[in-house]
């Protein structure tokens, strides 16, 4: 039987602080798509915090520890900024 991991995912710079995850989305559809809705709960169950971030938004690079590219559907229209 496989159980929950004993060690939760945490930040390297602040042990014990939750890992901060950016779920990269399309600026035209900044929320999570129906098949991505469970991601925030899945990350939370592992001790991480996750939220959708439209890829063109100005975000402090230090605000997240990990970026998961999910639905940046318009990236090919603006390849250089992407």
C-alpha positions in Angstrom: 0.0 0.0 0.0 1.3 3.4 -0.9 0.8 6.2 1.6 1.3 9.9 1.8 5.0 11.0 1.7 6.5 11.6 5.1 8.2 14.8 3.9 6.1 17.6 2.5 7.5 19.8 -0.3 9.1 22.9 1.1 11.1 25.9 0.0 14.9 25.5 0.1 15.4 29.1 1.2 12.9 28.9 4.0 12.6 25.3 5.4 9.1 24.7 6.6 7.5 27.3 4.3 5.3 25.8 1.6 6.5 25.6 -2.0 4.9 28.4 -4.1 3.7 27.2 -7.5 2.6 29.4 -10.5 0.2 27.6 -12.8 0.8 29.5 -16.1 -2.4 30.2 -18.0 -3.6 32.2 -21.1 -4.2 35.9 -20.4 -7.5 35.7 -22.2 -8.6 32.9 -19.9 -6.7 33.6 -16.6 -8.4 31.0 -14.4 -7.9 27.3 -14.5 -9.5 25.1 -17.1 -11.9 22.4 -15.9 -9.3 19.7 -16.2 -6.8 21.8 -14.2 -9.1 22.7 -11.3 -7.8 19.8 -9.1 -4.2 21.0 -9.4 -4.5 23.5 -6.5 -6.0 20.9 -4.3 -3.3 18.3 -5.3 -0.5 20.7 -4.6 -2.1 21.7 -1.3 -2.4 18.0 -0.3 1.4 17.9 -0.6 2.0 21.1 1.4 2.5 23.4 -1.5 0.4 26.5 -2.5 -0.5 26.9 -6.2 -2.5 29.5 -8.1 -3.1 30.4 -11.7 -1.0 33.2 -13.2 -1.6 34.5 -16.8 1.7 34.4 -18.5 1.8 38.0 -19.6 1.2 39.4 -16.1 4.0 41.2 -14.3 5.0 39.0 -11.5 7.9 39.2 -9.1 10.1 36.3 -10.1 10.8 35.6 -6.4 7.1 35.2 -5.7 7.1 31.6 -6.9 9.5 28.6 -6.6 8.1 26.7 -9.5 6.2 27.4 -12.7 4.0 24.8 -14.3 3.0 25.6 -17.8 -0.6 24.7 -18.3 -2.7 26.7 -20.8 -0.7 29.6 -22.4 -2.7 29.1 -25.7 -1.6 32.3 -27.3 2.2 31.9 -26.8 2.8 31.4 -30.5 1.3 34.8 -31.2 4.0 36.4 -29.1 7.0 34.0 -29.1 9.6 36.5 -28.0 7.9 37.6 -24.8 7.0 34.0 -24.0 
